[in-house]
Amino acid sequence: MIPTFIGITFVVFFTMRAAPGGPIEQARQAKMQQMQQGGSIGADTSASAGQADTDEALTPEEEARLMKEYGISTNILADYGRWVTNMLRLDFGESNVYGVNVTKLIVSKMPISIFFGLISMFIIYAICIPLGLAKAVHHRGFFDNISSLMVYFGYAIPGYALGALLVVFVASTWQLLPLGGFVSENFADLSFLARVGDLIKHAILPLCCYLIGSFAFMTMLMKNQLMEQMSADYVRTALAKGVSYKRAIFKHALDNSLVPIATTFGNQISLLVGGSFLIESIFNIDGIGMLGFTAALNKDYPVVMGVLAVSAILQLLGNILSDLCVAAVDPRVKFG
């Protein structure tokens, strides 16, 4: 985990520093605009002269002060080392845009993303496993064909594309559900039942986008694995010995079919706080995904690295959790 985490964070850290539009350049442009508005620079200045003035807009003392304030130096390895040291203390610095502590900012956005993540995980496993089982048992039947058509149709549509369609038609044109947001503006004035209803109405469309890809994948994975186990020699032997078809499926084939499902469980944990950049942006949901997307656009280095660190750690912990889940359902796997 440690080398992987270092590799992920260093690549993004280096990329963010190498990309144009950082806080120092933003400060230069802001000062240039102030100088232009103050009449210090004529409107007929040439493009080359304007670029030269942009580079000289900040004095060396001002630039040095800003670099110290944002923790930027000419030695990127030293900067990354300081970031890792602070990260181990759960200190991601202060946001360049919001002007608040990044750790507190991330924690304040977590409840929304955790809400969608938990519900998504529950629906995926509660529906996809029984649905995949039913499709395998009724393979090539009417139910299997109709459900496969719907599943593949859903799998072909990206979540963010579905979100745009739902906003345009369901929310805007037909006005069946809210356009976006997590709750209504008058949420605090509503009764308890009204709050629950308001929350459900706002959650329906985003949840559809969260579920559409994983729902199709998990359903077909469950079906294919169960069909593979049903055609295995040990299942045919059990049937030949007089074991009922139902018992052969639920007692023998189903247990082994859950092994690949268990490998995906840990990966789903990243949904708990990772959210989706595009889905949260489309529905204007103020969660972790929206925070990371906005920070990337604004070159808010501390927030980008903070969100990345949390997501990377959860993904790596999810991989370990997947291994533990496999060991729990597969007696052949043991950890020494």
C-alpha positions as CSV (number, residue, x, y, z in Angstrom):
1,M,0.0,0.0,0.0
2,I,2.7,2.5,0.9
3,P,4.6,2.4,-2.4
4,T,1.4,2.6,-4.3
5,F,0.1,5.5,-2.3
6,I,3.4,7.4,-2.8
7,G,3.3,6.7,-6.5
8,I,-0.3,7.9,-6.9
9,T,0.1,11.1,-4.8
10,F,3.5,12.0,-6.3
11,V,2.3,11.8,-9.9
12,V,-0.7,14.0,-9.2
13,F,1.4,16.4,-7.0
14,F,4.0,16.8,-9.9
15,T,1.2,17.1,-12.5
16,M,-0.6,19.8,-10.5
17,R,2.6,21.8,-10.0
18,A,3.6,21.5,-13.7
19,A,0.2,22.5,-15.0
20,P,-0.3,26.2,-15.8
21,G,-2.6,28.5,-13.8
22,G,-1.3,27.9,-10.3
23,P,-1.8,30.3,-7.4
24,I,1.3,32.3,-8.2
25,E,0.1,32.8,-11.8
26,Q,-3.3,33.6,-10.5
27,A,-1.8,36.3,-8.3
28,R,0.1,37.8,-11.2
29,Q,-3.0,37.9,-13.3
30,A,-5.0,39.5,-10.5
31,K,-2.4,42.2,-10.0
32,M,-2.3,42.8,-13.8
33,Q,-6.1,43.3,-13.8
34,Q,-5.8,45.8,-11.0
35,M,-3.1,47.7,-12.8
36,Q,-5.1,47.8,-16.0
37,Q,-8.2,49.0,-14.2
38,G,-6.1,51.6,-12.5
39,G,-4.9,52.9,-15.9
40,S,-1.3,51.9,-15.4
41,I,-1.3,49.9,-18.6
42,G,-2.8,51.3,-21.9
43,A,-5.3,49.4,-23.8
44,D,-3.1,49.4,-26.9
45,T,-0.3,47.3,-25.3
46,S,0.9,44.6,-27.6
47,A,0.5,40.9,-26.7
48,S,4.2,40.3,-26.2
49,A,4.6,43.4,-24.0
50,G,1.5,42.3,-22.1
51,Q,3.1,38.9,-21.4
52,A,6.3,40.5,-20.2
53,D,4.4,42.8,-17.9
54,T,2.5,39.8,-16.6
55,D,5.8,38.2,-15.6
56,E,6.9,41.4,-13.9
57,A,3.6,42.2,-12.2
58,L,4.8,40.7,-9.0
59,T,8.0,41.9,-7.4
60,P,10.5,39.3,-6.3
61,E,9.6,40.0,-2.7
62,E,5.9,39.5,-3.3
63,E,6.5,36.3,-5.3
64,A,8.8,35.0,-2.5
65,R,6.1,35.8,0.1
66,L,3.4,34.0,-1.9
67,M,5.6,31.0,-2.5
68,K,6.2,30.7,1.2
69,E,2.5,31.2,1.9
70,Y,1.4,28.4,-0.5
71,G,4.3,26.2,0.5
72,I,5.9,26.3,-3.0
73,S,9.6,26.2,-3.7
74,T,11.9,25.3,-6.6
75,N,12.5,21.9,-5.0
76,I,9.4,19.8,-5.8
77,L,10.8,16.7,-3.9
78,A,11.2,18.8,-0.7
79,D,7.7,20.2,-1.2
80,Y,6.3,16.7,-1.6
81,G,8.1,15.5,1.5
82,R,6.6,18.3,3.5
83,W,3.2,17.5,2.2
84,V,3.5,13.8,3.2
85,T,4.8,14.8,6.7
86,N,1.8,17.1,7.2
87,M,-0.6,14.5,5.7
88,L,0.5,12.0,8.3
89,R,-0.7,14.5,10.9
90,L,-4.0,14.8,9.0
91,D,-3.0,18.3,8.0
92,F,-3.6,19.1,4.4
93,G,-3.1,22.8,4.7
94,E,-5.4,25.6,3.9
95,S,-7.5,26.0,0.8
96,N,-6.3,28.6,-1.6
97,V,-9.9,29.3,-2.7
98,Y,-12.0,28.8,0.4
99,G,-9.5,30.0,2.9
100,V,-10.3,27.3,5.4
101,N,-8.6,24.2,6.7
102,V,-8.8,21.4,4.0
103,T,-9.3,18.6,6.5
104,K,-12.4,20.4,8.0
105,L,-13.6,21.2,4.5
106,I,-13.4,17.5,3.4
107,V,-15.1,16.3,6.6
108,S,-17.9,18.8,6.1
109,K,-18.6,17.3,2.6
110,M,-18.4,13.7,3.7
111,P,-22.0,13.1,5.0
112,I,-23.5,13.7,1.6
113,S,-21.2,11.4,-0.3
114,I,-21.5,8.8,2.4
115,F,-25.3,9.0,2.1
116,F,-25.2,8.2,-1.6
117,G,-22.4,5.7,-1.2
118,L,-24.2,3.6,1.4
119,I,-27.5,3.5,-0.4
120,S,-25.8,2.7,-3.7
121,M,-23.9,-0.2,-2.1
122,F,-27.0,-1.6,-0.4
123,I,-29.2,-1.4,-3.6
124,I,-26.4,-2.9,-5.8
125,Y,-25.9,-6.0,-3.6
126,A,-29.5,-6.4,-2.4
127,I,-30.9,-6.4,-6.0
128,C,-28.1,-7.5,-8.3
129,I,-27.3,-10.8,-6.5
130,P,-31.0,-12.1,-6.5
131,L,-31.5,-10.7,-10.1
132,G,-28.3,-12.4,-11.4
133,L,-29.4,-15.7,-9.7
134,A,-32.9,-15.5,-11.3
135,K,-31.4,-14.8,-14.7
136,A,-29.0,-17.8,-14.4
137,V,-31.8,-20.2,-13.4
138,H,-34.1,-18.9,-16.2
139,H,-31.3,-18.6,-18.8
140,R,-32.6,-17.8,-22.3
141,G,-36.1,-17.5,-21.0
142,F,-38.4,-14.5,-21.4
143,F,-37.4,-13.0,-18.1
144,D,-33.7,-13.4,-18.8
145,N,-34.0,-11.9,-22.3
146,I,-36.0,-8.9,-21.2
147,S,-33.9,-8.2,-18.2
148,S,-30.7,-8.6,-20.2
149,L,-31.9,-6.0,-22.8
150,M,-32.6,-3.5,-20.0
151,V,-29.2,-4.3,-18.3
152,Y,-27.2,-3.9,-21.4
153,F,-29.0,-0.7,-22.3
154,G,-28.2,0.7,-18.9
155,Y,-24.6,-0.5,-19.1
156,A,-24.1,1.4,-22.4
157,I,-25.1,4.7,-20.9
158,P,-22.5,6.6,-18.8
159,G,-23.8,7.9,-15.5
160,Y,-23.1,11.5,-16.3
161,A,-24.8,11.2,-19.7
162,L,-27.9,9.8,-18.1
163,G,-27.7,12.6,-15.5
164,A,-27.8,15.2,-18.2
165,L,-30.9,13.5,-19.9
166,L,-32.7,13.2,-16.5
167,V,-32.1,16.9,-15.7
168,V,-33.3,18.0,-19.1
169,F,-36.4,15.8,-19.4
170,V,-37.5,14.5,-16.0
171,A,-36.6,17.6,-13.9
172,S,-36.8,20.5,-16.4
173,T,-39.3,19.5,-19.1
174,W,-41.7,17.3,-17.1
175,Q,-40.9,18.9,-13.7
176,L,-41.4,15.5,-11.9
177,L,-38.4,15.9,-9.6
178,P,-36.1,18.7,-8.4
179,L,-33.4,19.9,-10.8
180,G,-30.6,19.4,-8.3
181,G,-29.3,20.0,-4.9
182,F,-29.3,17.7,-1.9
183,V,-32.4,19.2,-0.2
184,S,-34.7,22.1,-0.7
185,E,-34.0,25.7,0.5
186,N,-36.8,25.4,3.1
187,F,-35.7,22.0,4.3
188,A,-35.2,23.3,7.9
189,D,-38.8,24.5,8.1
190,L,-40.3,21.2,7.1
191,S,-41.7,18.5,9.3
192,F,-39.9,15.2,9.8
193,L,-42.0,13.3,7.2
194,A,-41.8,16.2,4.8
195,R,-38.0,16.2,5.2
196,V,-37.8,12.5,4.5
197,G,-39.9,13.0,1.4
198,D,-37.9,16.0,0.2
199,L,-34.6,14.1,0.7
200,I,-36.0,11.1,-1.3
201,K,-37.1,13.3,-4.2
202,H,-33.7,15.0,-4.4
203,A,-31.9,11.6,-4.2
204,I,-33.8,9.6,-6.9
205,L,-32.1,11.1,-10.0
206,P,-28.5,11.1,-8.7
207,L,-28.9,7.5,-7.4
208,C,-30.1,6.4,-10.8
209,C,-26.8,7.7,-12.2
210,Y,-24.7,6.2,-9.5
211,L,-26.3,2.8,-9.9
212,I,-26.6,2.4,-13.7
213,G,-23.1,1.2,-14.5
214,S,-22.4,-0.9,-11.3
215,F,-25.9,-2.4,-11.4
216,A,-25.4,-3.9,-14.9
217,F,-21.9,-5.1,-14.2
218,M,-22.8,-6.8,-10.9
219,T,-25.9,-8.4,-12.3
220,M,-24.1,-10.0,-15.3
221,L,-21.2,-11.0,-13.1
222,M,-23.4,-12.8,-10.7
223,K,-25.3,-14.6,-13.6
224,N,-22.2,-15.6,-15.5
225,Q,-20.4,-16.9,-12.4
226,L,-23.5,-18.9,-11.3
227,M,-23.9,-20.4,-14.7
228,E,-20.3,-21.4,-14.8
229,Q,-20.6,-23.2,-11.4
230,M,-23.9,-24.9,-12.4
231,S,-22.1,-26.5,-15.3
232,A,-19.2,-27.7,-13.2
233,D,-18.5,-31.3,-12.5
234,Y,-19.2,-31.2,-8.8
235,V,-22.7,-29.8,-9.4
236,R,-23.5,-32.5,-12.0
237,T,-22.2,-35.1,-9.6
238,A,-24.5,-33.8,-6.9
239,L,-27.5,-33.9,-9.2
240,A,-26.6,-37.5,-10.3
241,K,-26.5,-38.5,-6.6
242,G,-30.1,-37.3,-6.2
243,V,-29.6,-33.9,-4.8
244,S,-32.4,-31.6,-5.8
245,Y,-31.8,-28.9,-8.4
246,K,-32.7,-26.2,-5.9
247,R,-30.3,-27.5,-3.2
248,A,-27.5,-28.0,-5.8
249,I,-27.8,-24.3,-6.7
250,F,-28.2,-22.7,-3.3
251,K,-26.0,-25.1,-1.3
252,H,-23.2,-25.7,-3.7
253,A,-23.0,-23.5,-6.7
254,L,-24.1,-20.2,-5.1
255,D,-21.3,-20.2,-2.5
256,N,-18.6,-20.5,-5.1
257,S,-20.3,-17.9,-7.3
258,L,-20.0,-15.3,-4.5
259,V,-16.2,-15.4,-4.6
260,P,-15.9,-13.0,-7.6
261,I,-18.6,-10.8,-6.0
262,A,-16.6,-10.6,-2.9
263,T,-13.6,-9.3,-4.8
264,T,-15.6,-6.2,-5.8
265,F,-17.0,-5.4,-2.4
266,G,-13.9,-3.6,-1.1
267,N,-13.7,-1.5,-4.3
268,Q,-17.1,-0.2,-3.6
269,I,-15.9,1.5,-0.4
270,S,-14.4,4.3,-2.4
271,L,-18.0,5.3,-3.2
272,L,-18.5,6.2,0.4
273,V,-16.6,9.4,0.1
274,G,-15.3,9.5,-3.4
275,G,-18.7,10.3,-5.0
276,S,-18.6,11.2,-8.7
277,F,-17.2,14.4,-10.0
278,L,-19.5,14.7,-13.0
279,I,-22.7,13.4,-11.3
280,E,-22.4,15.7,-8.4
281,S,-21.6,18.6,-10.7
282,I,-24.6,17.9,-12.9
283,F,-27.0,17.8,-10.0
284,N,-25.2,20.5,-8.0
285,I,-24.6,18.3,-5.0
286,D,-22.1,19.7,-2.6
287,G,-20.2,16.5,-1.8
288,I,-16.6,15.3,-2.1
289,G,-16.9,14.8,-5.8
290,M,-18.1,18.4,-6.4
291,L,-15.3,19.7,-4.1
292,G,-12.6,17.8,-5.9
293,F,-13.9,18.9,-9.4
294,T,-14.1,22.6,-8.4
295,A,-10.6,22.4,-6.8
296,A,-9.1,20.9,-9.9
297,L,-10.6,23.7,-12.1
298,N,-9.3,26.4,-9.7
299,K,-5.9,24.8,-9.2
300,D,-6.5,24.6,-5.5
301,Y,-3.6,22.3,-4.7
302,P,-4.2,21.6,-1.1
303,V,-7.9,20.5,-1.7
304,V,-7.0,18.4,-4.7
305,M,-4.3,16.6,-2.8
306,G,-6.5,16.2,0.2
307,V,-9.4,14.6,-1.8
308,L,-6.9,12.5,-3.7
309,A,-5.2,11.2,-0.5
310,V,-8.6,10.2,1.1
311,S,-9.7,8.5,-2.1
312,A,-6.4,6.7,-2.6
313,I,-6.3,5.4,1.0
314,L,-9.9,4.2,0.8
315,Q,-9.2,2.4,-2.5
316,L,-6.2,0.7,-1.1
317,L,-8.0,-0.3,2.1
318,G,-10.8,-1.5,-0.2
319,N,-8.4,-3.9,-2.0
320,I,-7.4,-5.4,1.4
321,L,-11.1,-5.7,2.4
322,S,-11.8,-7.5,-0.9
323,D,-9.0,-10.0,0.0
324,L,-10.6,-10.5,3.4
325,C,-14.0,-11.0,1.9
326,V,-12.6,-13.6,-0.5
327,A,-11.1,-15.5,2.4
328,A,-14.4,-15.4,4.2
329,V,-16.4,-17.0,1.4
330,D,-13.6,-19.2,-0.1
331,P,-12.3,-21.8,2.4
332,R,-9.3,-22.5,0.1
333,V,-7.9,-19.0,0.8
334,K,-6.0,-18.6,4.0
335,F,-3.8,-15.8,5.2
336,G,-0.7,-16.9,7.2
